[in-house]
Amino acid sequence: MTTIYELPPSLFELARPMLGNPPADLAHIDSGLTGASPARVFVDDPGQPAAALMTRTYEYFVGGALETPLADFIQDAPVEVGVWADFYGFVAVDPAWNDRLRVLHPELETIGRRSFRFDSANLDRVRGWRERVPLGLRVVPMTAELAETADREMPEVIGKLWAGYHLFAKYGFGALMLDGDVPVSVCCAFGVGGGEANLGVATVPAYRRRGLALISSHACVEMTFDRGLIPTWDCDAPNIASGELARAIGLTEHAPFTELAFPNRAKPKQTTGLWKSESHGNGVTRWRRL
């Protein structure tokens, strides 16, 4: 009987050896492992795991041994577990998992991702953002209430990535540009962990091509450094505009990585009736394939 184990947050650190050295997105993985961002973690052994899967909003991270019961779990995508409806794409912490995932789901498509990291040599240029804010606009630190307003007006995805606004208020931050009381551009941390903050930006269509995204991004980069963190940035390879903005902000491009997703960002086909859960003790949930 195929068996895997879901760890409680207090035991997430057991998965760090398999997940803690990713090609990119360390901020997202570390924030999940530490509880700063919502995540669920599954392993093949609750005492000495050899493979691990982290499921969280946006990307799902997998690493460790290739021959593992987790492969059946990934292939089945059981509805009973309640995680696959949030799926967006896989990122293999170990590159060999890319081929393994393609075997489990042959329909997966390869999406090239670009990775950027801020160069501290550009910090002086960043700190001049206040002089570039257009007359009539203002930039303010993001609160939970303002994050919710930004999501409603733009729309953005802050609440989705942080599973609401409570964790964002506790661990997240950002810079919001306002025209009066109306949000027009925002740059905020989508994940905070491992000494990094992975940033994302959005601007209301009517306010684009005015340099506002660059200003709000510089304000957020300053906030990031003031917190002792390194700003990072990811985008799909075809997203030329995002890559150009990253360079304009002062980020340096690093090695690309791969994401695997279903066509048109569809969810995996989920199975029903194959997996059942039971308590394993110490907060661990055992999932068995019937």
C-alpha positions in Angstrom: 0.0 0.0 0.0 1.5 3.3 -1.1 1.9 5.7 1.9 3.1 9.2 2.3 3.0 11.6 5.2 1.8 15.2 5.6 3.9 17.1 8.2 2.5 19.6 10.7 4.1 23.0 10.5 6.2 22.2 13.6 8.0 19.5 11.6 8.4 21.3 8.2 12.1 21.7 8.8 12.5 18.0 8.2 11.9 18.8 4.5 14.6 21.4 4.3 17.4 19.1 3.1 15.2 18.2 0.0 13.8 21.7 -0.6 16.3 24.2 0.8 18.6 24.6 -2.1 16.4 25.6 -5.0 17.5 27.1 -8.4 15.4 30.1 -7.5 12.4 31.1 -5.3 14.2 30.5 -2.0 12.1 33.2 -0.4 8.9 31.3 -1.2 10.3 27.9 0.0 11.8 29.3 3.2 8.7 31.3 4.0 6.7 28.1 3.6 9.0 26.1 5.8 9.0 28.7 8.5 5.3 29.4 8.5 5.6 33.0 7.2 3.5 31.9 4.2 0.8 29.3 3.9 2.1 25.9 2.7 1.6 22.1 3.1 4.5 19.7 3.1 4.4 16.0 2.2 7.2 13.5 2.6 7.9 9.8 2.1 9.1 9.2 5.6 8.1 11.2 8.7 11.4 10.4 10.5 14.0 10.5 7.8 12.4 11.8 4.6 14.2 11.2 1.3 11.8 13.2 -0.9 9.5 16.1 -0.2 6.7 18.1 -1.9 5.7 21.6 -0.8 2.3 22.7 -2.1 1.5 26.4 -1.8 -0.3 29.0 -3.8 1.4 29.5 -7.2 4.3 27.1 -7.5 4.6 23.6 -6.1 8.2 22.6 -5.2 9.5 19.0 -5.3 12.9 17.6 -4.5 14.9 14.6 -3.2 14.7 11.0 -4.3 13.0 10.3 -7.6 11.8 6.8 -6.7 9.4 7.7 -4.0 5.7 7.2 -3.1 5.3 10.9 -3.6 5.3 10.1 -7.4 2.1 8.2 -7.1 0.6 11.1 -5.1 1.6 13.6 -7.7 0.3 11.5 -10.5 -3.0 10.8 -8.9 -3.6 14.4 -7.6 -6.2 13.1 -5.1 -9.1 15.5 -4.5 -9.3 14.3 -0.9 -6.1 16.1 0.0 -7.5 19.5 -1.0 -4.4 21.0 -2.5 -4.5 20.5 -6.3 -7.2 23.1 -6.9 -4.5 25.8 -6.1 -1.9 24.3 -8.5 -0.2 26.7 -10.9 3.1 25.0 -11.8 5.9 22.7 -10.6 9.4 23.8 -9.9 11.9 21.0 -9.4 14.4 21.8 -6.7 16.5 18.9 -8.1 16.6 19.3 -11.9 16.2 15.5 -12.4 12.7 15.9 -11.1 11.7 17.7 -14.3 12.0 14.5 -16.3 10.3 12.5 -13.6 7.3 14.9 -13.6 7.0 14.7 -17.4 6.7 10.9 -17.0 4.0 11.3 -14.4 2.2 13.9 -16.4 3.2 13.8 -20.1 1.0 16.8 -20.9 3.1 19.1 -18.8 4.7 22.0 -20.7 8.1 23.5 -20.1 8.0 27.2 -19.2 11.3 29.0 -19.0 11.7 31.3 -16.0 14.2 34.1 -15.6 15.7 34.9 -12.2 17.0 38.2 -11.0 18.8 39.4 -7.9 19.4 43.0 -6.8 22.9 44.4 -7.1 23.6 46.5 -4.0 25.8 48.8 -6.2 22.6 50.3 -7.5 21.2 51.2 -4.0 22.1 54.9 -4.2 20.1 55.2 -7.5 17.2 53.5 -5.8 17.1 55.8 -2.9 16.4 58.8 -5.2 12.9 57.6 -6.0 11.1 60.2 -3.8 12.3 63.0 -6.1 10.7 61.2 -9.1 7.2 60.8 -7.7 4.9 62.8 -10.1 3.0 65.8 -8.7 -0.3 64.7 -7.2 0.7 61.2 -6.5 2.2 59.7 -3.3 3.8 56.5 -2.2 2.9 54.9 1.1 3.9 51.7 2.9 1.5 48.9 2.4 -0.8 47.8 5.2 -3.1 44.9 5.3 -6.0 47.2 4.6 -4.2 48.8 1.7 -3.2 45.4 0.3 -6.8 44.4 0.3 -7.8 47.7 -1.5 -5.0 47.1 -4.1 -6.3 43.6 -4.8 -9.8 45.0 -5.2 -8.9 47.9 -7.4 -6.2 46.6 -9.7 -6.7 43.6 -9.3 -3.6 42.1 -7.7 -2.8 38.7 -6.1 -1.5 39.7 -2.7 -4.3 38.1 -0.7 -4.1 34.9 -2.8 -0.4 34.4 -2.4 -0.5 35.2 1.4 -3.9 33.3 1.9 -5.5 36.5 3.1 -3.9 39.6 4.7 -3.0 38.5 8.2 0.3 36.9 7.3 1.1 39.7 4.9 0.6 42.2 7.8 3.0 40.1 9.9 5.7 39.2 7.4 5.1 41.1 4.2 5.6 44.6 3.1 5.3 46.8 0.0 5.0 50.3 -1.5 1.7 51.5 -2.8 1.4 54.5 -5.1 -1.9 56.5 -4.7 -3.7 59.1 -6.8 -5.7 60.6 -4.0 -7.0 57.5 -2.3 -7.0 55.3 -5.4 -4.2 52.7 -5.8 -2.4 53.1 -9.2 0.8 51.1 -8.8 2.2 48.6 -6.3 5.3 46.7 -5.6 5.3 44.3 -2.7 6.9 41.1 -1.3 5.2 38.0 -2.6 7.5 35.8 -0.4 9.9 36.6 2.5 12.4 34.1 3.7 16.0 32.8 3.6 17.3 36.4 3.7 15.4 37.3 0.6 12.2 39.0 -0.5 10.7 38.0 -3.9 9.0 41.1 -5.3 6.1 41.6 -7.7 4.7 44.7 -9.3 1.5 45.8 -11.0 0.2 49.1 -12.3 -3.3 50.1 -13.3 -3.6 50.1 -17.1 -4.5 53.8 -17.4 -1.4 54.8 -15.5 1.2 52.7 -17.4 4.1 53.9 -19.5 4.7 56.8 -17.0 7.5 55.2 -15.0 5.3 54.5 -12.0 6.2 50.8 -11.7 9.9 51.7 -11.6 9.2 54.3 -8.8 7.1 51.9 -6.7 9.6 49.1 -7.2 12.5 51.3 -6.1 10.5 52.3 -3.0 9.9 48.6 -2.3 13.6 47.7 -2.9 14.6 50.3 -0.4 12.2 48.8 2.1 13.7 45.4 1.4 17.2 46.6 2.2 16.1 48.4 5.2 14.9 45.1 6.5 18.2 43.4 5.8 16.9 41.4 2.9 18.0 40.9 -0.7 15.3 41.7 -3.4 14.8 39.0 -6.0 12.5 38.8 -9.0 11.2 36.1 -11.3 9.3 36.2 -14.6 8.4 33.9 -17.5 11.0 34.0 -20.2 8.6 35.4 -22.8 7.7 38.3 -20.5 10.2 40.7 -22.0 8.7 43.8 -20.3 9.1 42.2 -16.8 12.7 41.4 -17.5 13.4 44.9 -18.8 11.8 46.4 -15.6 13.9 44.1 -13.4 17.1 45.4 -15.1 15.9 49.0 -14.8 15.3 48.5 -11.1 18.9 47.4 -10.7 18.6 43.6 -10.5 21.1 41.4 -12.2 20.0 38.3 -14.1 21.1 35.0 -12.8 20.7 31.4 -14.2 17.3 30.6 -15.6 15.2 27.8 -14.3 12.3 25.6 -15.4 8.7 25.5 -14.4 6.3 22.8 -15.6 2.6 23.6 -16.1 -0.4 22.1 -17.8 -1.6 23.7 -21.0 -3.3 27.0 -20.5 -2.4 26.8 -16.8 -5.0 24.2 -16.3 -5.3 22.2 -13.0 -4.2 18.5 -13.0 -6.9 15.9 -13.5 -7.8 14.9 -9.9 -8.8 11.4 -8.8 -11.3 10.5 -6.2 -11.6 7.5 -3.9 -8.0 6.4 -4.1 -6.4 8.0 -1.1 -7.5 8.0 2.6 -6.0 9.9 5.5 -5.5 8.8 9.1 -3.6 10.2 12.1 0.0 9.0 12.5 0.7 10.8 15.7 2.8 13.9 16.6 0.5 15.9 14.3 1.5 13.9 11.2 -1.2 12.8 8.8 -0.7 9.5 7.0 -2.1 9.3 3.5 -2.6 5.9 2.0 -3.4 4.8 -1.5 -6.2 2.2 -1.3 
